[in-house]
Amino acid sequence: MRISNSFSEGEIQVLEFILQTLLRGGSPSMATRNKNFASVYRKVMSMKQRVEEKDRRRQATVKSSVGTIAAESDDEVTDLDDEQAVG
């Protein structure tokens, strides 16, 4: 399953409700009943996982006397493939 980086109108409403509720000192537990809550949660967890993977890759780079040596990331390969397919 691919998760997009953008949010739908319903997902934005859920996020807005949670943030406004927290700013007022309330509990955002009511938002969990919204049908878009699960989708927002999956996206946030996916984003968190991507950040953690990037951090691990950054820490796993090898320094040599010539410079930094690291394998090409999946994101870079996909971007190049997409550009070549279009042009």
Residue frames relative to the residue before (quaternion, step in Angstrom):
aa qw qx qy qz dx dy dz
M 1.0000 0.0000 0.0000 0.0000 0.00 0.00 0.00
R 0.2293 -0.7671 0.5863 0.1233 3.55 -0.85 1.01
I 0.1906 -0.7813 0.5880 0.0862 3.55 -0.87 0.96
S 0.3743 -0.7461 0.5075 0.2136 3.57 -0.71 1.08
N 0.5225 -0.6381 0.4717 0.3120 3.53 -1.28 0.39
S 0.6626 0.4837 -0.3156 0.4768 3.58 1.22 -0.21
F 0.3694 -0.7233 0.5451 0.2077 3.53 -1.27 0.44
S 0.4657 -0.6555 0.5168 0.2939 3.56 -1.13 0.68
E 0.6916 -0.4659 0.3401 0.4346 3.58 -1.28 0.22
G 0.6584 0.5110 -0.3025 0.4625 3.59 0.98 -0.84
E 0.6501 0.5107 -0.3112 0.4687 3.58 1.01 -0.81
I 0.6267 0.5252 -0.3324 0.4701 3.58 1.06 -0.75
Q 0.6332 0.5300 -0.3288 0.4583 3.59 1.02 -0.78
V 0.6341 0.5182 -0.3276 0.4712 3.59 1.02 -0.80
L 0.6680 0.4951 -0.3051 0.4644 3.59 0.87 -0.91
E 0.6460 0.5198 -0.3139 0.4626 3.57 0.97 -0.86
F 0.6422 0.5249 -0.3202 0.4578 3.60 0.97 -0.87
I 0.6613 0.5061 -0.3078 0.4602 3.58 0.90 -0.93
L 0.6842 0.4902 -0.2956 0.4519 3.58 0.84 -0.95
Q 0.6625 0.4936 -0.3134 0.4682 3.60 0.91 -0.86
T 0.6403 0.5247 -0.3231 0.4586 3.58 0.99 -0.81
L 0.6665 0.4943 -0.3028 0.4687 3.59 0.94 -0.87
L 0.6420 0.5275 -0.3264 0.4505 3.59 0.98 -0.80
R 0.6922 0.4481 -0.2730 0.4956 3.59 1.12 -0.62
G 0.5564 -0.6366 0.3776 0.3775 3.59 1.26 0.02
G 0.5223 0.6497 -0.4070 0.3735 3.59 1.22 0.28
S 0.5392 -0.5940 0.4872 0.3451 3.53 -1.37 -0.14
P 0.3614 -0.7649 0.4914 0.2071 3.63 -0.76 0.96
S 0.3196 0.7956 -0.4764 0.1947 3.61 1.23 0.23
M 0.5822 0.5855 -0.3803 0.4167 3.61 1.11 -0.52
A 0.5941 0.5935 -0.3623 0.4044 3.61 1.10 -0.62
T 0.5848 0.6018 -0.3785 0.3907 3.60 1.09 -0.55
R 0.6303 0.5382 -0.3347 0.4484 3.60 1.19 -0.38
N 0.5382 0.6237 -0.4028 0.3988 3.59 1.24 -0.33
K 0.5376 -0.6620 0.4169 0.3145 3.60 -0.93 0.88
N 0.6840 0.4847 -0.2880 0.4629 3.63 1.16 -0.47
F 0.4514 0.7188 -0.4411 0.2916 3.58 1.26 -0.20
A 0.6566 0.5201 -0.3233 0.4403 3.62 0.87 -0.90
S 0.6492 0.5171 -0.3166 0.4593 3.58 0.99 -0.79
V 0.6354 0.5143 -0.3196 0.4792 3.58 0.98 -0.84
Y 0.6558 0.5240 -0.3093 0.4468 3.56 0.90 -0.94
R 0.6561 0.5075 -0.3145 0.4616 3.62 0.91 -0.90
K 0.6580 0.5118 -0.3139 0.4544 3.58 0.94 -0.84
V 0.6583 0.5040 -0.3104 0.4651 3.57 0.92 -0.88
M 0.6623 0.4921 -0.3101 0.4723 3.60 0.94 -0.82
S 0.6266 0.5296 -0.3273 0.4688 3.59 1.07 -0.73
M 0.6452 0.5109 -0.3130 0.4740 3.58 0.98 -0.86
K 0.6371 0.5299 -0.3186 0.4602 3.57 0.98 -0.86
Q 0.6598 0.5087 -0.3006 0.4642 3.57 0.96 -0.90
R 0.6389 0.5289 -0.3251 0.4543 3.60 0.99 -0.81
V 0.6463 0.5151 -0.3136 0.4675 3.57 0.98 -0.87
E 0.6567 0.5097 -0.3070 0.4633 3.58 0.95 -0.88
E 0.6437 0.5174 -0.3177 0.4658 3.60 1.01 -0.80
K 0.6479 0.5093 -0.3161 0.4700 3.59 0.98 -0.83
D 0.6365 0.5201 -0.3239 0.4685 3.59 1.02 -0.79
R 0.6492 0.5110 -0.3158 0.4666 3.59 0.98 -0.85
R 0.6509 0.5101 -0.3134 0.4668 3.59 0.98 -0.85
R 0.6455 0.5258 -0.3169 0.4543 3.55 0.98 -0.88
Q 0.6836 0.4740 -0.2797 0.4794 3.58 0.99 -0.82
A 0.6851 0.5011 -0.2780 0.4497 3.58 1.14 -0.60
T 0.4553 0.6802 -0.4683 0.3328 3.63 1.20 -0.02
V 0.3289 -0.7492 0.5511 0.1640 3.52 -1.07 0.78
K 0.2700 -0.7530 0.5798 0.1549 3.57 -0.90 0.94
S 0.0426 -0.7750 0.6301 0.0231 3.54 -0.99 0.86
S 0.6858 -0.4614 0.3433 0.4460 3.57 -1.27 0.04
V 0.6508 0.5092 -0.3076 0.4718 3.59 1.21 -0.48
G 0.7124 -0.3689 0.2750 0.5299 3.60 1.00 -0.78
T 0.7120 -0.4134 0.3361 0.4574 3.53 -1.23 -0.44
I 0.1358 -0.7762 0.6133 0.0542 3.54 -0.95 0.93
A 0.2128 0.7582 -0.5922 0.1709 3.55 -0.74 1.08
A 0.5191 -0.6268 0.4802 0.3273 3.54 -1.15 0.60
E 0.5817 -0.5700 0.4540 0.3615 3.53 -1.23 0.52
S 0.4230 -0.7112 0.4952 0.2646 3.59 -0.89 0.88
D 0.6520 -0.5141 0.3898 0.3982 3.55 -1.28 0.40
D 0.6280 0.5481 -0.3362 0.4383 3.59 1.03 -0.81
E 0.6643 0.4997 -0.3063 0.4639 3.60 0.95 -0.86
V 0.6487 0.5141 -0.3213 0.4601 3.57 0.95 -0.82
T 0.6572 0.5109 -0.3054 0.4624 3.59 0.95 -0.91
D 0.6490 0.5190 -0.3233 0.4526 3.59 0.93 -0.85
L 0.6622 0.4970 -0.3078 0.4687 3.57 0.95 -0.84
D 0.6405 0.5237 -0.3213 0.4607 3.58 0.96 -0.85
D 0.6522 0.5160 -0.3138 0.4582 3.59 0.98 -0.84
E 0.6639 0.5043 -0.3083 0.4581 3.58 0.95 -0.88
Q 0.6667 0.4985 -0.3051 0.4625 3.59 0.95 -0.84
A 0.6379 0.5303 -0.3297 0.4507 3.59 1.05 -0.71
V 0.6710 0.4915 -0.2988 0.4680 3.57 1.06 -0.75
G 0.7937 0.2954 -0.1323 0.5150 3.57 0.82 -0.99
